Amino acid sequence: MPAVRIKGKPISIKEISLKNKEMIAMGFEETSSSDLPNGLSNKEKLILMDLNQWQELIQSIVSVGDSLNNANDIIIEGEIKEIKLPDDNPKGVATIVCSKTEYYKEEKREKAQKEKPERENEKHIEQKSQSEPKPKSNNRSVKQKKKDLAELHKKYDGVCQGCGQRCDKKVVSIKKKKGERVIACPDCSQRKKRPKFRANNNLVKWVAQTSNIDEEKARKELEAFPSTYALVAFGPITRVYWSWEKTGKIETVFVNHSGEIFNLCYKDGTQFLRKNNKPKVEHKSKRKGRGKLFIQGDEYHIITKDEIPVEEIEVPEKFLNSSPRREKVMEKINYYKQHKKWDRDVVVIKKDNRVELADGYTRYVATKELNLNKAKVVIVEKANS
């Protein structure tokens, strides 16, 4: 089957067992054109990758200060294969077995392209001394360090010998303790104390609501998670903790270096900061400050709810450049025909004497297709604006 290279973002993530091997199955939505064969470009994409590839991808995302829910520019290389999936997984999808992943911000990619000719020139200059033998001792040293690290990680079962944090081998380093070489987490390597973990209040409320538990229990589960499970990525802004257990609802939590748990991912791919899963807020007043919501991780204050002419809503270019999937639009249209209302209002930002679409583009498109003259909207403004 053909090899492909596509760019996009995850829309669902789960761990599956395939031929007795644990793998990650990622529902994938393209954000740019790809080289998929005819007949497959319109199908839903399912990316299969092993756990090592998944950890490397997470680490790449975190290393540039991003989080998984904001990663809209993931590049996947792989081969399209016909694979029999477990019964509880989607059928009729384009299944791509991953061979390589890439992620770095668009501006870095552009910079890399600009610098490529300079790097080629530097490479040409270096080739003149190609006849000189390369220092093999350095190569052996790097390989030996990796081998030593892997052996020590296995010896100590991935547990930091300074603070007891369970770690992936990609984030630990080798330190000496009482004359013996041991592994250390990033905090202990930098001679810093592990932060005291505290859960974001909005996250606590959302977990309590989605898990049908009280907020006190939700807070305890969240704040115990990093110390209970493994640190798998450590970037300049964010650290990521991961659970491989099949029981339990939470799979991943995202923490900043001051210790605030600000995002999580359930095993079914649901995320707190993903716009389609933002917490529901009861709005008893139209006064500013009595409600807030999150769109792509950014916080907005709710000003009021209203019903306005559809033609007054301006659609930003970022929406116009990416059409919603046809099945999603039909899903919204069918919901409206059945219930005579939308499952959620369109969100708009008021700018002077106009309003601009902020969230709910699929509902907006469905509203236009139904030839509705007015739309119920939530008018917001960005927090700290």
C-alpha positions, 0 to 999 in steps of 0.5 A: 500500500502507498506511503503518505505524509499528512498534516493535521490534528488529533480529534480522538486518542485511545490505547488499543491492543492489536496482535498482543501489542499495545498501540495508540489509535489517534483519530486524525483531522487534516488541516492541509491538503495531503497526497492520499489516493483518490477515494481515501481523502474524504475518509476519516483517518485513523493513525496507529502508532506504538507507545514509543512513537506516541511519547516522542510526539508528546515530548516534541509538542511539549518541548516547544511550549504547546499542549496536545489540544493546541497541536494543529500542525502534526505531521504524520508519515506512514503507510496505508494498510487494511487492518482488522481493528478491535470491535469497539473501534471505528470502521470504514476509516483510512488506517495509516500505520505511522513510521515517523512523526514531526511537530514544530511550530509553523514559524520554526518551520519557515525559519528552518526553510530559510536557513536550509541554504546556509546549512547546505553551504556550511555542510559543503565547507565541512566536506573538504576535511572529509578525509580526516577520520572522525573521532570514534571515541565521541560516537562510542561515548554517546552510544555508551551513555544511552546504553548506561541510561537505559540499563539504570532506568531498568535497574531502578524501574524508572524511579528517581532516586532523589524524590521517588518520581516515576519517569520515562527514560527520555526525561531522566539523567544520570547522577551520582549518589553516595558514589553510585550512579543512579537516575534522577528526574529533571527537578532533582537534576536541576537541584530543585524541589518537585512543585506542590501540585494543585488543580485548576478550579475550572478543571476540578469543576469540569472533572466533577461534572463529567465523572459525576463525583463531588469536587473534593474527590475530583481535586484529590484525584487530580492532585495525586495523579502526578505523584502516582504516575509517570513523568513522560515529557518535560518542556520549557513551560509544561510537564506531562504525566501519563498513566498506562493503567487500563482502569481509571478514566484519566490518561494524561495530565498537563502541569506547568512548572509552578505545579498547576494542573491546567489540562487533562486527557481522558482515555477516550480522547476527551480533553478539558481545553478542547473547545467541543468539551469545554465546561458547561456554565450556568449563566443566571445573569447577563452582567459581565463577569458572571460566566466564562468559557474556554475556546482553544485554551483561551479564557473568555468572559460572557457578556450576554446571550442574544439572537441576531441576524445570521448575516451580521456574523462575520467569519474570520479567515481561519474558519474560511480556510478549513471547511467542517466535515460534511458528516458533522454539518449533517449531524447538526442539521439533523439535530436541529430538525429533530429538536427545533433548536441547537445543542449549543449556541454559536459564540461570537466576539463583539468588536465595536459595531460588529460581531465576529465568529469565535466558536461554533463554525459547524453550527454556523454553516448548518444555520446557513444551509437551513436558511435560518434568518437569526441565530442564538449567540453567546457574546463574549470578550477575551479575559484581560482584554 
